[in-house]
Amino acid sequence: MRVTVEDVRTDLYGIMRRIAAIGPAIGRAVGEAVIASSEPYVPYRTGRLASSVVLDVREDGTGEVRWTAPYAEECYYAVRPFSRRVHPLATARWFEAAKAADGPAWIAAAEGVLHAAGANENGGIRKDGRTAWKY
């Protein structure tokens, strides 16, 4: 009788390092997709509000998209209608409108970064338990 034992180890530290390394790339990709999707919904009169958008991505991959014009919050929660001469889709709560229209595309942007980094549907773990990521 012959018994073969193979030492299969999952490098969890390596996986965690790789996730930490691509986290900011995912945050940036999703943030840029949010900005692109939101742009047609942002009210536009002088262009100051639309051009005041800022994307902050932290080291852990979380991000924040903000419109920093002094009146951004007032416009965001406004009840009044906006001119649609420049942006025909302009509305208050433009983030929600963009999310309803393009939310799946934001997820696809994150998945695109993961696939480019070598991850698979199992999060970079092959069927034999080894990591499929190169680090």
C-alpha positions as CSV (number, residue, x, y, z in Angstrom):
1,M,0.0,0.0,0.0
2,R,1.3,3.4,-1.0
3,V,0.2,6.7,0.6
4,T,1.1,10.1,-0.8
5,V,0.8,13.2,1.3
6,E,1.1,16.6,-0.2
7,D,1.6,19.6,1.9
8,V,-0.9,22.2,0.7
9,R,-0.9,25.5,2.6
10,T,-2.8,28.6,2.0
11,D,-0.7,31.7,2.5
12,L,-3.3,33.8,4.3
13,Y,-0.8,36.5,5.0
14,G,0.0,36.8,1.3
15,I,-3.6,36.9,0.4
16,M,-4.2,39.7,3.0
17,R,-1.2,41.6,1.7
18,R,-2.5,41.3,-1.9
19,I,-6.0,42.5,-0.9
20,A,-4.5,45.4,0.9
21,A,-2.5,46.3,-2.1
22,I,-5.4,46.3,-4.5
23,G,-7.9,47.9,-2.2
24,P,-7.0,51.5,-3.1
25,A,-7.2,50.6,-6.8
26,I,-10.7,49.2,-6.3
27,G,-11.7,52.3,-4.4
28,R,-10.3,54.5,-7.1
29,A,-12.0,52.6,-9.9
30,V,-15.4,52.6,-8.1
31,G,-15.0,56.3,-7.2
32,E,-14.3,57.2,-10.8
33,A,-17.2,55.2,-12.0
34,V,-19.5,57.0,-9.5
35,I,-18.2,60.4,-10.7
36,A,-18.7,59.6,-14.3
37,S,-22.2,58.2,-13.7
38,S,-23.2,61.1,-11.5
39,E,-22.0,63.9,-13.8
40,P,-25.1,64.0,-16.0
41,Y,-27.4,64.3,-13.0
42,V,-25.5,67.1,-11.2
43,P,-27.3,70.5,-11.6
44,Y,-25.4,72.7,-14.0
45,R,-25.7,76.5,-14.2
46,T,-22.2,77.9,-14.0
47,G,-20.3,74.5,-13.9
48,R,-18.9,75.3,-10.4
49,L,-20.9,72.5,-8.7
50,A,-20.1,69.9,-11.3
51,S,-16.4,70.7,-11.3
52,S,-16.1,70.7,-7.5
53,V,-16.2,66.9,-7.2
54,V,-13.4,65.3,-5.2
55,L,-12.5,61.7,-4.8
56,D,-10.7,60.7,-1.6
57,V,-9.4,57.1,-1.5
58,R,-7.8,55.8,1.8
59,E,-5.1,53.2,2.2
60,D,-7.7,50.6,3.2
61,G,-9.6,51.0,-0.2
62,T,-12.5,52.9,1.2
63,G,-13.4,56.1,-0.6
64,E,-15.5,59.1,-0.6
65,V,-16.9,61.2,-3.5
66,R,-17.8,64.7,-2.4
67,W,-19.0,67.8,-4.2
68,T,-17.3,70.7,-2.4
69,A,-19.0,73.8,-3.8
70,P,-20.4,75.9,-0.9
71,Y,-24.0,75.3,-2.0
72,A,-23.6,71.6,-2.9
73,E,-25.6,70.4,0.1
74,E,-28.4,72.9,-0.5
75,C,-28.7,71.7,-4.1
76,Y,-28.5,68.0,-3.2
77,Y,-31.4,68.2,-0.8
78,A,-33.3,70.9,-2.8
79,V,-37.0,70.4,-3.5
80,R,-37.1,72.9,-6.4
81,P,-36.5,71.9,-10.1
82,F,-33.2,72.6,-11.8
83,S,-32.5,73.9,-15.3
84,R,-31.9,71.1,-17.7
85,R,-30.5,73.1,-20.5
86,V,-26.9,71.8,-20.0
87,H,-27.6,68.6,-18.1
88,P,-31.0,67.2,-19.3
89,L,-31.0,64.7,-16.4
90,A,-30.2,67.2,-13.6
91,T,-31.9,66.5,-10.4
92,A,-31.5,66.8,-6.6
93,R,-30.0,63.7,-5.0
94,W,-27.9,63.0,-8.1
95,F,-25.9,60.2,-6.4
96,E,-29.1,58.1,-5.9
97,A,-30.2,58.8,-9.5
98,A,-26.8,57.6,-10.8
99,K,-26.7,54.6,-8.5
100,A,-30.2,53.5,-9.7
101,A,-29.0,53.9,-13.3
102,D,-25.5,52.6,-13.1
103,G,-25.0,50.7,-9.8
104,P,-24.2,47.4,-11.6
105,A,-21.5,49.2,-13.6
106,W,-19.9,50.3,-10.3
107,I,-19.7,46.7,-9.2
108,A,-18.3,45.7,-12.6
109,A,-15.5,48.4,-12.2
110,A,-14.5,46.8,-8.9
111,E,-14.6,43.3,-10.4
112,G,-12.5,44.5,-13.3
113,V,-9.7,45.5,-10.9
114,L,-9.9,42.2,-9.1
115,H,-9.7,40.2,-12.4
116,A,-6.8,42.4,-13.6
117,A,-5.0,41.5,-10.3
118,G,-5.4,37.8,-10.9
119,A,-8.3,37.0,-8.6
120,N,-10.9,34.5,-9.6
121,E,-14.5,33.8,-8.5
122,N,-13.1,32.3,-5.3
123,G,-11.3,35.4,-4.3
124,G,-7.9,34.2,-5.6
125,I,-8.0,30.7,-4.1
126,R,-7.6,27.8,-6.4
127,K,-9.5,24.6,-6.0
128,D,-6.6,22.9,-4.3
129,G,-6.5,25.6,-1.6
130,R,-3.5,27.4,-2.9
131,T,-3.5,31.1,-3.7
132,A,-3.8,32.0,-7.4
133,W,-2.5,35.5,-6.8
134,K,1.1,36.4,-7.6
135,Y,2.7,38.6,-4.9
